[in-house]
């Protein structure tokens, strides 16, 4: 934990919305329009020092030559279905226990892989066996899945139950419905989503925020991390089938983030709010979980593209840039995930791979759709930082490190293999690079 530099300032092209007066707001709109006009004629020929085709080949190697073979050999339970992620760097299963989080995420990864990158029957089989496994242990009466369970599906109590496991399963089922061609899985996913939202809306919903400052529990809180997963699950459902009920859900989630959690005093998004979306008093009033904010803003960008909403796209861009710049470690590089107190400038300074990945997804999306020089700059500096600090090849191991201290000091022992954020980053950016190449490097405005 640390206090770091004063971060109140401008965010790339845009100034903090809380201090924009009428004149500067007009200037901001003019700059956006100028940038939009300039992007129409530009061509993307180099990203982080690579031609798009060269960068694409690197990404494909990371996915197909490194990540997927390790998963196939050590993590996937080919017999029963599911993912045994409690595994060390050498591939030794520390336990064969599984988690609803990781199984739901794994279903999405292998279904998405099959739907978008390669129609390999082995990918579909991996997803199907896991779907069959998790549905076999599905609880009755709209109860939540156990957070963890034995290899054969017997519930464990070592990890508290939460709605995230169910939502990740729903996300996976939504993608698997397309891969399998069976819409019943889409219907089950929607049912799970609505059940989780009903629980989230209840006055006695219990959720302990254990990744921020020590603070009194907020009764039935509203949490950015929860809205984020609701948005992602809803997006996956809507991406395959229109539905007015789910459209209302995703609109509600985006409104909560952009208009209620957003704190105009310091131009950042508060992680925790009261149940009625009023601002929580005490430590949570100063708590900003930049990791979730960066991740959620690219998700909002994706949905803005889906619905062709340029205004929402620009709003998400502004907030994405702001949080990336604020979270950046000017000394050692990379982004911090947790600002415990804004006014006292107190940070948790560990570095997690998933947050760096969210920056790379968002910046490449901006390169593709805006040609914004800011995006080129921040993709390059983040990509170089990640390449220097996370791939484990130089230590004799496969895969990438999932996190570490501020300096990313290497530790030989590992206890978990990450099966979601890393491959999601690789797959989404492969698709983005393919679109850039197929468009001849032409920027494609929203």
RODO-2510 file (C-alpha; in nm, 4 decimals, decimal comma):
residues 446
     n   res          X          Y          Z
     1     x     0,0000     0,0000     0,0000
     2     x     0,1316     0,3432    -0,0811
     3     x     0,0636     0,7090    -0,1398
     4     x     0,1503     0,8129    -0,4923
     5     x     0,1588     1,1211    -0,7124
     6     x    -0,1234     1,3698    -0,7441
     7     x    -0,3369     1,2352    -1,0273
     8     x    -0,6031     1,5015    -1,0738
     9     x    -0,5606     1,6314    -1,4276
    10     x    -0,6694     1,5837    -1,7849
    11     x    -0,7282     1,2489    -1,9471
    12     x    -0,5709     1,2451    -2,2915
    13     x    -0,7922     1,4561    -2,5179
    14     x    -1,0588     1,5134    -2,2553
    15     x    -1,0615     1,7071    -1,9293
    16     x    -1,2501     1,5882    -1,6235
    17     x    -1,6199     1,6333    -1,6897
    18     x    -1,6729     1,7866    -1,3458
    19     x    -1,4670     2,0941    -1,4353
    20     x    -1,5821     2,1399    -1,7940
    21     x    -1,7742     2,4659    -1,8321
    22     x    -1,9922     2,5553    -2,1304
    23     x    -1,7049     2,6904    -2,3401
    24     x    -1,4697     2,3984    -2,2789
    25     x    -1,7538     2,1504    -2,3346
    26     x    -1,8062     2,2996    -2,6794
    27     x    -1,4313     2,2792    -2,7414
    28     x    -1,4345     1,9164    -2,6320
    29     x    -1,7112     1,8370    -2,8801
    30     x    -1,5223     2,0177    -3,1568
    31     x    -1,2052     1,8226    -3,0800
    32     x    -1,3992     1,4960    -3,0846
    33     x    -1,5499     1,5850    -3,4217
    34     x    -1,2099     1,6855    -3,5587
    35     x    -1,0583     1,3612    -3,4356
    36     x    -1,3471     1,1654    -3,5905
    37     x    -1,2977     1,3440    -3,9249
    38     x    -0,9221     1,2913    -3,9208
    39     x    -0,9614     0,9195    -3,8517
    40     x    -1,1653     0,8647    -4,1676
    41     x    -0,8671     0,8942    -4,3999
    42     x    -0,5956     0,7364    -4,1854
    43     x    -0,4577     0,3851    -4,2172
    44     x    -0,3206     0,1701    -3,9396
    45     x     0,0214     0,0473    -4,0518
    46     x     0,2044    -0,0043    -3,7223
    47     x     0,1007    -0,0919    -3,3656
    48     x     0,3597    -0,1020    -3,0855
    49     x     0,6342    -0,1212    -3,3482
    50     x     0,4770    -0,4150    -3,5324
    51     x     0,2858    -0,4360    -3,8559
    52     x    -0,0695    -0,5520    -3,7766
    53     x     0,0014    -0,8921    -3,9357
    54     x     0,3168    -0,9340    -3,7263
    55     x     0,1338    -0,8463    -3,4061
    56     x    -0,1447    -1,0857    -3,5011
    57     x     0,1061    -1,3696    -3,5390
    58     x     0,2487    -1,2984    -3,1943
    59     x    -0,1002    -1,3067    -3,0430
    60     x    -0,1822    -1,6318    -3,2208
    61     x     0,1375    -1,7883    -3,0889
    62     x     0,0505    -1,6829    -2,7332
    63     x    -0,2893    -1,8490    -2,7656
    64     x    -0,2370    -2,1557    -2,9842
    65     x     0,1239    -2,2471    -2,9045
    66     x     0,1404    -2,1604    -2,5352
    67     x    -0,1929    -2,1283    -2,3555
    68     x    -0,4133    -2,3918    -2,5190
    69     x    -0,1613    -2,6815    -2,5132
    70     x    -0,0992    -2,6292    -2,1397
    71     x    -0,4715    -2,6209    -2,0704
    72     x    -0,5287    -2,9364    -2,2715
    73     x    -0,2516    -3,1256    -2,0945
    74     x    -0,2939    -3,0182    -1,7321
    75     x    -0,6102    -2,8199    -1,6584
    76     x    -0,9043    -2,9598    -1,8537
    77     x    -1,0761    -3,2584    -1,6962
    78     x    -1,1275    -3,4561    -2,0169
    79     x    -1,3058    -3,7341    -1,8313
    80     x    -1,5638    -3,5534    -1,6171
    81     x    -1,5628    -3,2009    -1,7580
    82     x    -1,4541    -2,8809    -1,5869
    83     x    -1,1242    -2,7089    -1,5167
    84     x    -0,8753    -2,7959    -1,2416
    85     x    -0,7138    -2,4544    -1,2018
    86     x    -0,5554    -2,5177    -0,8613
    87     x    -0,2367    -2,6162    -1,0419
    88     x     0,1263    -2,5056    -1,0195
    89     x     0,3514    -2,3677    -1,2928
    90     x     0,4809    -2,7116    -1,3907
    91     x     0,1300    -2,8491    -1,4417
    92     x     0,0969    -3,0410    -1,1158
    93     x    -0,2615    -3,0369    -0,9832
    94     x    -0,2350    -2,9184    -0,6225
    95     x    -0,5950    -3,0289    -0,5811
    96     x    -0,8499    -3,1494    -0,8358
    97     x    -1,1200    -2,9250    -0,6885
    98     x    -1,3117    -2,6983    -0,9249
    99     x    -1,4942    -2,3670    -0,8975
   100     x    -1,8148    -2,2352    -1,0513
   101     x    -1,6215    -1,9209    -1,1528
   102     x    -1,3608    -2,1132    -1,3493
   103     x    -1,5966    -2,3670    -1,5034
   104     x    -1,8349    -2,0967    -1,6261
   105     x    -1,5444    -1,8946    -1,7612
   106     x    -1,3964    -2,2017    -1,9261
   107     x    -1,7244    -2,2788    -2,1033
   108     x    -1,7208    -1,9259    -2,2459
   109     x    -1,3547    -1,9419    -2,3534
   110     x    -1,3850    -2,2703    -2,5433
   111     x    -1,7248    -2,1856    -2,6911
   112     x    -1,5976    -1,8449    -2,8058
   113     x    -1,2842    -2,0058    -2,9433
   114     x    -1,4971    -2,2504    -3,1425
   115     x    -1,7412    -1,9841    -3,2621
   116     x    -1,4862    -1,7231    -3,3653
   117     x    -1,1342    -1,8567    -3,4157
   118     x    -1,1281    -2,2261    -3,5076
   119     x    -1,4019    -2,4870    -3,5537
   120     x    -1,2028    -2,7559    -3,3763
   121     x    -1,4361    -3,0300    -3,2436
   122     x    -1,2056    -3,0681    -2,9424
   123     x    -1,2919    -2,7145    -2,8293
   124     x    -1,6638    -2,7848    -2,8575
   125     x    -1,6201    -3,1131    -2,6695
   126     x    -1,4379    -2,9358    -2,3859
   127     x    -1,7198    -2,6834    -2,3561
   128     x    -1,9915    -2,9506    -2,3807
   129     x    -1,8444    -3,1762    -2,1141
   130     x    -1,8179    -2,8817    -1,8765
   131     x    -2,1750    -2,7719    -1,9545
   132     x    -2,3021    -3,1225    -1,8844
   133     x    -2,0993    -3,1331    -1,5629
   134     x    -2,2165    -2,7996    -1,4182
   135     x    -2,5802    -2,8555    -1,5159
   136     x    -2,5706    -3,1959    -1,3473
   137     x    -2,4798    -3,0291    -1,0176
   138     x    -2,7188    -2,7354    -1,0649
   139     x    -2,9025    -2,6619    -0,7373
   140     x    -3,2801    -2,6699    -0,7170
   141     x    -3,5230    -2,3912    -0,6248
   142     x    -3,3188    -2,1051    -0,7750
   143     x    -3,0378    -2,1506    -0,5265
   144     x    -2,6875    -2,0544    -0,6287
   145     x    -2,4249    -2,3035    -0,7392
   146     x    -2,1710    -2,3946    -0,4698
   147     x    -1,8673    -2,1725    -0,5164
   148     x    -1,6372    -2,4750    -0,5151
   149     x    -1,6741    -2,8503    -0,5389
   150     x    -1,4776    -3,1706    -0,5682
   151     x    -1,3671    -3,3090    -0,9015
   152     x    -1,6895    -3,5126    -0,9278
   153     x    -1,9155    -3,2254    -0,8187
   154     x    -1,9709    -3,2602    -0,4440
   155     x    -2,0180    -2,9145    -0,2922
   156     x    -1,7492    -2,7690    -0,0657
   157     x    -1,7715    -2,4885     0,1884
   158     x    -1,4176    -2,3479     0,1683
   159     x    -1,5299    -2,0513    -0,0445
   160     x    -1,8444    -1,8423     0,0234
   161     x    -2,1208    -1,8702    -0,2361
   162     x    -2,1787    -1,5614    -0,4527
   163     x    -2,3689    -1,4618    -0,7650
   164     x    -2,0518    -1,4384    -0,9755
   165     x    -2,0184    -1,8135    -1,0196
   166     x    -2,3739    -1,8338    -1,1561
   167     x    -2,3228    -1,5324    -1,3822
   168     x    -2,0046    -1,6786    -1,5308
   169     x    -2,1921    -2,0024    -1,5960
   170     x    -2,4674    -1,8008    -1,7648
   171     x    -2,2099    -1,6189    -1,9779
   172     x    -2,0630    -1,9526    -2,0805
   173     x    -2,4030    -2,1020    -2,1621
   174     x    -2,4955    -1,8002    -2,3757
   175     x    -2,1862    -1,8545    -2,5909
   176     x    -2,2272    -2,2332    -2,5896
   177     x    -2,5825    -2,2002    -2,7212
   178     x    -2,4396    -2,0681    -3,0474
   179     x    -2,1586    -2,3244    -3,0589
   180     x    -2,3979    -2,6143    -3,0026
   181     x    -2,6843    -2,4728    -3,2083
   182     x    -2,9219    -2,5431    -2,9198
   183     x    -3,1176    -2,2400    -2,7930
   184     x    -3,2175    -2,4125    -2,4682
   185     x    -2,8785    -2,3113    -2,3250
   186     x    -2,9511    -1,9467    -2,4091
   187     x    -3,2813    -1,9802    -2,2217
   188     x    -3,1076    -2,1313    -1,9178
   189     x    -2,8531    -1,8487    -1,9248
   190     x    -3,1274    -1,5862    -1,9243
   191     x    -3,3012    -1,7608    -1,6359
   192     x    -2,9770    -1,7589    -1,4344
   193     x    -2,9152    -1,3910    -1,5136
   194     x    -3,2597    -1,2860    -1,3936
   195     x    -3,2359    -1,5011    -1,0820
   196     x    -2,9032    -1,3367    -0,9907
   197     x    -3,0455    -0,9901    -1,0541
   198     x    -3,3432    -1,0644    -0,8275
   199     x    -3,1033    -1,1708    -0,5520
   200     x    -2,8889    -0,8615    -0,6094
   201     x    -3,1987    -0,6428    -0,5759
   202     x    -3,3123    -0,7981    -0,2489
   203     x    -3,2647    -0,5967     0,0701
   204     x    -3,0874    -0,8852     0,2425
   205     x    -2,8347    -0,9512    -0,0346
   206     x    -2,5037    -1,0220     0,1401
   207     x    -2,1845    -0,9130    -0,0338
   208     x    -1,8564    -0,8467     0,1412
   209     x    -1,6110    -0,6288    -0,0523
   210     x    -1,2858    -0,7914     0,0592
   211     x    -1,0553    -0,6329    -0,1993
   212     x    -1,0674    -0,2736    -0,0779
   213     x    -1,0310    -0,0732     0,2438
   214     x    -1,1408    -0,2169     0,5734
   215     x    -1,4812    -0,0593     0,6211
   216     x    -1,8190    -0,1288     0,7797
   217     x    -2,0336    -0,3573     0,5677
   218     x    -2,2800    -0,1716     0,3456
   219     x    -2,6193    -0,3485     0,3563
   220     x    -2,7071    -0,4934     0,0151
   221     x    -2,4482    -0,2755    -0,1625
   222     x    -2,4299    -0,1800    -0,5270
   223     x    -2,0852    -0,2765    -0,6552
   224     x    -1,9084    -0,1976    -0,9831
   225     x    -1,7796    -0,5555    -0,9997
   226     x    -2,1388    -0,6820    -0,9945
   227     x    -2,2696    -0,4407    -1,2586
   228     x    -1,9684    -0,5365    -1,4693
   229     x    -2,0502    -0,9073    -1,4737
   230     x    -2,4192    -0,8352    -1,5337
   231     x    -2,3173    -0,6225    -1,8338
   232     x    -2,0872    -0,8881    -1,9757
   233     x    -2,3432    -1,1673    -1,9359
   234     x    -2,6197    -0,9531    -2,0843
   235     x    -2,3963    -0,8543    -2,3745
   236     x    -2,3161    -1,2185    -2,4512
   237     x    -2,6872    -1,3014    -2,4549
   238     x    -2,7813    -1,0014    -2,6704
   239     x    -2,4957    -1,0650    -2,9089
   240     x    -2,6670    -1,3862    -3,0143
   241     x    -3,0346    -1,2991    -2,9807
   242     x    -3,2331    -0,9756    -2,9257
   243     x    -3,4396    -0,9589    -2,6084
   244     x    -3,6179    -0,6522    -2,4692
   245     x    -3,5973    -0,7715    -2,1080
   246     x    -3,2219    -0,8185    -2,1213
   247     x    -3,1847    -0,4891    -2,3087
   248     x    -3,3480    -0,3187    -2,0103
   249     x    -3,1075    -0,4956    -1,7752
   250     x    -2,7946    -0,3863    -1,9594
   251     x    -2,9276    -0,0289    -1,9881
   252     x    -2,9906    -0,0225    -1,6159
   253     x    -2,6377    -0,1473    -1,5392
   254     x    -2,4741     0,1082    -1,7675
   255     x    -2,6833     0,3894    -1,6208
   256     x    -2,5813     0,2884    -1,2669
   257     x    -2,2141     0,3021    -1,3590
   258     x    -2,2043     0,6112    -1,5766
   259     x    -2,4498     0,8275    -1,3848
   260     x    -2,4459     0,7098    -1,0208
   261     x    -2,1163     0,5381    -0,9359
   262     x    -1,9281     0,8055    -1,1321
   263     x    -1,8063     1,0684    -0,8845
   264     x    -1,7768     1,4083    -1,0505
   265     x    -1,5768     1,5483    -0,7570
   266     x    -1,2668     1,3569    -0,8639
   267     x    -1,3710     1,2225    -1,2034
   268     x    -1,3521     0,8557    -1,1035
   269     x    -1,5985     0,5721    -1,0415
   270     x    -1,6721     0,4701    -0,6821
   271     x    -1,6711     0,0926    -0,6428
   272     x    -1,9333     0,0690    -0,3658
   273     x    -2,2646     0,2541    -0,3322
   274     x    -2,5641     0,2133    -0,1056
   275     x    -2,8466    -0,0110    -0,2195
   276     x    -3,0474     0,2906    -0,3428
   277     x    -2,7405     0,4158    -0,5368
   278     x    -2,6730     0,7022    -0,2989
   279     x    -2,3076     0,7529    -0,2098
   280     x    -2,1814     0,5523     0,0838
   281     x    -2,0283     0,7430     0,3729
   282     x    -1,6953     0,6594     0,5317
   283     x    -1,4058     0,4741     0,3612
   284     x    -1,6117     0,3569     0,0624
   285     x    -1,6782     0,7175    -0,0395
   286     x    -1,3067     0,7355    -0,1295
   287     x    -1,2693     0,3848    -0,2732
   288     x    -1,2044     0,3422    -0,6469
   289     x    -1,1227    -0,0026    -0,7857
   290     x    -0,9497     0,1054    -1,1045
   291     x    -0,9141    -0,2518    -1,2280
   292     x    -1,2900    -0,2984    -1,2522
   293     x    -1,3397     0,0481    -1,3992
   294     x    -1,0924    -0,0068    -1,6823
   295     x    -1,2410    -0,3497    -1,7533
   296     x    -1,5990    -0,2294    -1,7431
   297     x    -1,5415     0,0680    -1,9711
   298     x    -1,4200    -0,1469    -2,2603
   299     x    -1,7268    -0,3650    -2,2067
   300     x    -1,9456    -0,0544    -2,2358
   301     x    -1,7544     0,0362    -2,5540
   302     x    -1,8311    -0,3078    -2,6980
   303     x    -2,1999    -0,2645    -2,6203
   304     x    -2,2006     0,0864    -2,7675
   305     x    -2,0654    -0,0670    -3,0889
   306     x    -2,3337    -0,3361    -3,0778
   307     x    -2,6091    -0,0767    -3,0528
   308     x    -2,4278     0,1792    -3,2735
   309     x    -2,4403     0,4435    -3,0001
   310     x    -2,1564     0,6887    -3,0660
   311     x    -2,2458     0,9070    -2,7664
   312     x    -2,2175     0,6152    -2,5230
   313     x    -1,8974     0,5078    -2,6973
   314     x    -1,7405     0,8522    -2,6423
   315     x    -1,8493     0,8613    -2,2774
   316     x    -1,6930     0,5195    -2,2151
   317     x    -1,3742     0,6281    -2,3957
   318     x    -1,3393     0,9346    -2,1724
   319     x    -1,3794     0,7316    -1,8538
   320     x    -1,1549     0,4515    -1,9816
   321     x    -0,8730     0,6961    -2,0564
   322     x    -0,9114     0,8711    -1,7249
   323     x    -0,8842     0,5516    -1,5197
   324     x    -0,5923     0,4138    -1,7215
   325     x    -0,3906     0,7317    -1,6727
   326     x    -0,4724     0,7554    -1,3024
   327     x    -0,3835     0,3892    -1,2391
   328     x    -0,0500     0,3930    -1,4237
   329     x     0,2643     0,3426    -1,2148
   330     x     0,5058     0,6095    -1,3418
   331     x     0,7978     0,4473    -1,1599
   332     x     0,7837     0,0794    -1,2586
   333     x     0,5137     0,0731    -1,5247
   334     x     0,1841    -0,1128    -1,5392
   335     x    -0,1473    -0,0231    -1,3807
   336     x    -0,2514    -0,0504    -1,0172
   337     x    -0,5906    -0,2081    -0,9524
   338     x    -0,7001    -0,0527    -0,6231
   339     x    -0,7140     0,3082    -0,5002
   340     x    -0,8260     0,2735    -0,1400
   341     x    -0,8511     0,6431    -0,0668
   342     x    -0,8659     0,9119    -0,3347
   343     x    -0,8010     1,2189    -0,1221
   344     x    -0,5183     1,0541     0,0735
   345     x    -0,3832     0,8948    -0,2468
   346     x    -0,3440     0,5492    -0,0929
   347     x    -0,3023     0,2571    -0,3334
   348     x    -0,2609    -0,1165    -0,3197
   349     x     0,0442    -0,1607    -0,5397
   350     x     0,0380    -0,5223    -0,6500
   351     x     0,0258    -0,5804    -1,0265
   352     x    -0,2223    -0,8299    -1,1726
   353     x    -0,2083    -0,9559    -1,5302
   354     x    -0,5828    -0,9293    -1,5834
   355     x    -0,5837    -0,5524    -1,5407
   356     x    -0,2987    -0,5023    -1,7858
   357     x    -0,5001    -0,7179    -2,0285
   358     x    -0,8039    -0,4914    -1,9903
   359     x    -0,5900    -0,1911    -2,0939
   360     x    -0,4702    -0,3806    -2,4024
   361     x    -0,8239    -0,4796    -2,5035
   362     x    -0,9566    -0,1254    -2,4655
   363     x    -0,6679     0,0518    -2,6353
   364     x    -0,6671    -0,1812    -2,9369
   365     x    -1,0429    -0,1324    -2,9699
   366     x    -0,9827     0,2441    -2,9769
   367     x    -0,7086     0,2053    -3,2360
   368     x    -0,9474     0,0047    -3,4540
   369     x    -1,2419     0,2428    -3,4275
   370     x    -1,0869     0,5871    -3,3705
   371     x    -0,7211     0,5843    -3,4701
   372     x    -0,6644     0,7937    -3,1575
   373     x    -0,2908     0,8679    -3,1026
   374     x    -0,3521     0,8271    -2,7289
   375     x    -0,4572     0,4657    -2,7884
   376     x    -0,1463     0,3876    -2,9936
   377     x     0,0728     0,5353    -2,7205
   378     x    -0,0926     0,3537    -2,4312
   379     x    -0,1229     0,0213    -2,6114
   380     x     0,2499     0,0320    -2,6872
   381     x     0,3647     0,1241    -2,3366
   382     x     0,1346    -0,1374    -2,1788
   383     x     0,2263    -0,4082    -2,4314
   384     x     0,5992    -0,3502    -2,3746
   385     x     0,5508    -0,3573    -1,9974
   386     x     0,3551    -0,6823    -2,0187
   387     x     0,6082    -0,8486    -2,2504
   388     x     0,8908    -0,7592    -2,0132
   389     x     0,7178    -0,8793    -1,6968
   390     x     0,4553    -1,1504    -1,7463
   391     x     0,5527    -1,4278    -1,9933
   392     x     0,7198    -1,7085    -1,7959
   393     x     0,9231    -1,8537    -2,0826
   394     x     1,2439    -1,6887    -1,9589
   395     x     1,2021    -1,8809    -1,6313
   396     x     1,1483    -2,2131    -1,8075
   397     x     0,7690    -2,2293    -1,7768
   398     x     0,4699    -2,2018    -2,0061
   399     x     0,1969    -1,9367    -1,9743
   400     x     0,2156    -1,5880    -1,8198
   401     x     0,2429    -1,4852    -1,4573
   402     x    -0,0968    -1,3875    -1,3178
   403     x     0,0375    -1,1209    -1,0840
   404     x     0,2981    -1,0108    -0,8362
   405     x     0,4299    -0,7229    -0,6296
   406     x     0,4882    -0,3723    -0,7595
   407     x     0,8161    -0,4732    -0,9269
   408     x     0,6710    -0,8057    -1,0502
   409     x     0,9366    -0,9976    -0,8587
   410     x     0,9371    -1,3559    -0,9858
   411     x     0,8208    -1,6241    -0,7429
   412     x     0,8752    -1,9839    -0,8503
   413     x     0,5742    -2,1262    -0,6731
   414     x     0,2303    -2,0846    -0,8296
   415     x    -0,1017    -2,2165    -0,7070
   416     x    -0,3498    -2,1176    -0,9816
   417     x    -0,3734    -2,1175    -1,3566
   418     x    -0,5800    -1,8289    -1,4961
   419     x    -0,8290    -1,9578    -1,7553
   420     x    -1,0312    -1,6485    -1,8501
   421     x    -0,8857    -1,2962    -1,8615
   422     x    -0,5656    -1,4032    -2,0378
   423     x    -0,7269    -1,6060    -2,3193
   424     x    -1,0089    -1,3509    -2,3488
   425     x    -0,7526    -1,0766    -2,4052
   426     x    -0,5717    -1,2869    -2,6657
   427     x    -0,8895    -1,3849    -2,8519
   428     x    -1,0518    -1,0416    -2,8539
   429     x    -0,7328    -0,8774    -2,9757
   430     x    -0,6792    -1,1450    -3,2410
   431     x    -1,0252    -1,0647    -3,3748
   432     x    -0,9608    -0,6902    -3,3566
   433     x    -0,6325    -0,7288    -3,5477
   434     x    -0,8011    -0,9475    -3,8077
   435     x    -1,0668    -0,6804    -3,8598
   436     x    -0,7987    -0,4121    -3,8954
   437     x    -0,6130    -0,6231    -4,1524
   438     x    -0,9294    -0,7155    -4,3432
   439     x    -1,0217    -0,3447    -4,3605
   440     x    -0,6826    -0,2704    -4,5138
   441     x    -0,5814    -0,0761    -4,2037
   442     x    -0,8726     0,1636    -4,2435
   443     x    -1,0206     0,3016    -3,9226
   444     x    -1,3837     0,1955    -3,8765
   445     x    -1,5726     0,4655    -3,6770
   446     x    -1,8678     0,3646    -3,4612
***
